[in-house]
Amino acid sequence: MMNQVSENIKNELVQIENDSVNIAFSDMIQNTLDSFNTLNEWEKNEVELKMHSMLVKRFSFFPSVTDVLVFTRNKEKIIAYGDVHFKFKLKSDYLNSILEETTTNNGVPLWTIQDKANEEDSNNSSFRIENYGKRGILLYRSFKSLQHGTPLGYILIRVDEKYILNKFKHIDLGHGADIFILNSNGMVMSGRSAEVKAAKMYPDSELIQEIKTNKENEIYSFNRTISGKRNLIAYTYIPSADWYVVSTIPFSYINDESIRIGIYIAILGVVCFVLALLLSFIVSRSISNPLKQLLDSMNNVKKGKFVVQIEDRSSDELGVVITNFNTMVSELQFLIDEVKSKEALKRRAELSTLQAQINPHFLSNTLNTVRWLANVQKAENISSLITSLIQLLHVCMGKGGELINIREEIEYVKNYLNIMTYRYYDKFRVHFEMEEGVLDLKILKFIMQPIVENSLLHGIEPMEGQGLIIIKGYRAEDQLIITITDNGVGIPSYKMNNLLQEKLQNKEGKLSGMGIRNVDERIKLYFGEAYGISIQSVPNMLTTIEITIPITGEEGHNTYAQSTYSG
């Protein structure tokens, strides 16, 4: 409590110190004191009125500041704020002593207290006492010229002592307890009892010395006998004002409370003991029951029973563990179902691939015989067509591994385009732009040809005039990007959203029997859900299909290989 009182008083003192700085270094005060010797009486009166007008705005909501006096370096007084009819006048010797003190301290703000004994007799003294208080707390300091850095004058601010007193007047520390403020000389700066009067020295002169000694040892409460009675002394220090906020509490009051407190503590102890037993039982049940459920559920999961959910809506740590356990079991069940689903999809894809295959020996031998006859009869077009078809059929029949390099995939695409040239004479051109560094990278077999076929059948065939297909391949950090763009009729917006979700309805007329969705599923099954196909299309302008897979295989040179294929 004493710390809080001290903090409240310190905040008020700091506010007044800040006000003194703002006033002293304001343009009006600085300019007036710089040229004060050149002003006539009328100009001096006008300056006082302007200062009063300026400070009324500052202190109109702070009525406890009763007077602000400004002095030149020659100690000529200017009443900057205060009642001009009932002027605040300090005795000259007292005024000179405090002004000399602040000069010695080089502008550091100092605090003291004055009463009627320090004021000059006035016909209106009773009015001032009634309206502005018997005693005043004074802040006084010297200040310098901002322009020249030389001593310029002094400022004195008077605050009604009752303003400080009200900060602790009604605080109750117990019967017979008291609170007062002393400066380092033992002068009472503010007090609330008749025995400790403000602006007087404290009766027990040794108290302030004992407080200073304890402060050096950082002891802020101690016992002392005052007026024959033992008291507990508790104090705090306000360094900016060099004040001590002191409280005295009689031990008679403290001991009177101790028995009553002891009884209360005993009753409270019994109540707490009973509550502790009850709470320990409730807490142990709240922990043991969910733990038993969690253990049983874990045993079920251990046996392979993943349909387990524990009901626990509590928000404590155990509730979080149970919630996470339920989430983990659900995730495990989801992952198991997903693996089963992917395995089924993979088996269906393998079955589809097997169904698309043709007897390798019979068909290959037959086509080789046809090619031999075409060569004998000098039918080079037929020979070229059959050669391309044999190469494509080798891919369809599963020749080689599941991964091939891009160079081989492009050859398969070119074989397919060679066949389509005879079907769509001068209907399309295909332009390749492949970064040389990607030609030896590995991709899944037969993922470019179905997309090129889709561009021919659904993009370029329905359009008028010759179409163009651009195939690009490049690296993007750790990913391989292949884009296939055609300038065909495009894909209507109502089909775009479902293109990768719809199953292939019609395989007739297609070489591999694979659609875009099939290629996307193969990529995701092999490389993961982060990879696959994306489609962008502008009707009657262009369609771009982008394939994204991780980079595998060897790297070559960072140049581009470009070629154009016409058909």
Residue, then its C-alpha position, 0 to 999 in steps of 0.5 A: m500500500m505504501n508503494q502505491v501511495s508513493e507511486n501516486i504522489k510521484n506521478e503528480l510530482v512528475q507532472i508538475e515538474n514536466d509543467s515547469v519544464n514546458i513553461a520555462f522553455s516556452d517561447m513566451i518565457q524565453n523571449t520575455l526574460d531575454s529582453f526583460n531589461t528593455l521592457n517598460e512597465w506597460e509592456k511588463n504588465e502586458v507580458e504578465l497578462k499573456m502568461h496568465s492567459m497561457l497558463v490558465k489553459r494549462f491549470s484550469f483543470f488543476p486548481s491545486v496549482t495556486d501560483v506560478l512565479v517567474f524570476t529573471r536572473n536578477k530576481e525580478k518577479i513576474i506573476a505568470y499565474g495566480d490571483v493578481h488581487f491576492k498576490f503570493k509574496l514570500k519573504s525576501d530572505y526565504l525567497n533568496s535562500i531557495l533561489e540560491e539553492t536551485t542555482t547551486n543545484n544547476g536547474v535540478p527541480l527542488w521541493t520544499i514546503q512553506d506556511k504563513a511564517n514564510e510569507e509577507d504580511s498581507n491584508n488579504s492573508s486570511f482570504r488566501i489561506e481560506n482559498y489557497g490553503k495554509r501551506g504550499i508545496l513549492l517546486y523551484r528550479s533555475f533554467k537557461s536560455l535555449q538560444h545562448g545556454t546561459p542562466l536565464g531565470y527561475i521558476l517557482i510553482r506553488v501547490d496547495e499542500k491539501y492536494i498531496l494530503n488527499k492522496f493518502k488522507h483516507i487510507d486506513l492502515g488500522h486503528g492508531a496508524d498514521i501516514f505522513i511525508l518527510n524530507s531528508n532533513g526531517m521536515v514534515m511535507s504533509g501530514r494528516s494528524a494533529e501530532v504531525k503538522a506540515a511545515k514543522m520538523y518531526p518531533d522524533s528527530e532520530l526517526i529520519q536518521e534511522i530511516k536513512t540507515n535502513k534505506e542504505n541497507e534496503i530495509y523498508s520496514f522496521n520496529r521503533t518505539i514512538s511516544g512510549k509505544r512500539n510501532l511498525i514503521a513502513y516507508t517508501y522513498i521518492p528520489s525525485a523529491d527526496w521525500y520519504v512516505v512513512s507509515t506508523i502502525p501500533f503493535s497493539y493493533i497488530n497483536d489485537e488482530s493476530i488472535r482473530i486471524g489465528i482463529y480464522i486461519a484455523i477454521l479456514g485450514v479445516v475447511c481447506f482440508v475438507l475441500a482438498l479431500l473432496l477435490s482430490f477425490i473428484v480430480s482423481r476420478s476425472i483423471s482415472n476414468p478417462l485414462k481407463q477409457l483411453l487404455d481400453s481404446m488403445n488396446n482395441v486399436k492394437k487389435g486392429k479395431f479402428v472404429v473407436q471414439i471416446e466421449d470426453r468434452s473436457s478442455d484440460e490436458l487429458g481432454v486434449v489427449i483424448t481429442n488427439f487420440n480420436t483424431m489420430v484413429s480417424e486419420l488412421q482409418f482414413l489413410i487405410d481406406e485411402v490406401k485401399s482405394k488407391e490400390a483398387l485404382k492402381r489394379r484397375a489401371e493395370l487391368s485397363t493397360l492389360q486390356a489395351q495390349i494386343n498379342p505382341h508376337f502375332l501383331s508385331n510379326t504381321l506388321n513387320t511382314v506388311r512393312w517388308l512387302a511395302n519396302v519390296q513394292k517401294a511404298e515408302n509412305i506405307s513403310s513409314l506409317i507401319t514403322s511408326l505404328i510398330q514403335l507405338l505398339h511396342v510402347c502400348m504392349g509394355k516394352g521397357g520399364e515404367l519410366i522412360n526419358i523425355r527424349e524417348e517419349i518425344e520419339y513416341v509422340k513423333n511416331y504417333l504424329n507421323i501416323m496422324t499425318y496421313r489422316y489429317y493431311d496438312k491439318f496441323r503443325v507441331h512445334f517442340e521447345m524442349e530445354e536440352g537439360v530436361l531431355d534425359l530426365k525420367i517421366l512416366k511412359f505414355i503421358m504426353q501422347p494421350i494429351v497430344e491426341n486429345s488436342l488433335l481430336h477435340g481441339i484442332e479437328p473441329m476447327e477450320g484451317q490449319g492448327l498448331i500444337i506447341i510442346k514445351g518442357y522446362r525445369a522449375e526448381d525441383q519440378l519438371i513442367i511440360t505444357i501442351t498448347d493448341n489453338g483449337v476450339g477450346i473447352p467449354s466452361y461447363k466441361m472444364n470443372n468436370l474434365l479431370q473427374e469424369k471417367l473416359q466414356n468413349k475409347e474408340g478412335k484412340l490409340s492408347g485408350m487413355g484419357i486426360r483423367n487416366v494420365d492424371e491418376r497415373i501421375k498421382l499414384y506414382f509421384g503423389e497428390a502434389y503432382g498431376i495435370s492442370i488445364q486452362s482454356v479460352p474457347n475458340m482461342l487456345t487450350t493449355i494442359e500443364i503436366t507437373i512431376p518431380i525431377t528424376g534422371e540425369e541433367g544435360h546442358n541448359t540450352y533449348a532444343q526446338s523443332t517443328y513437325s508438320g502434318 
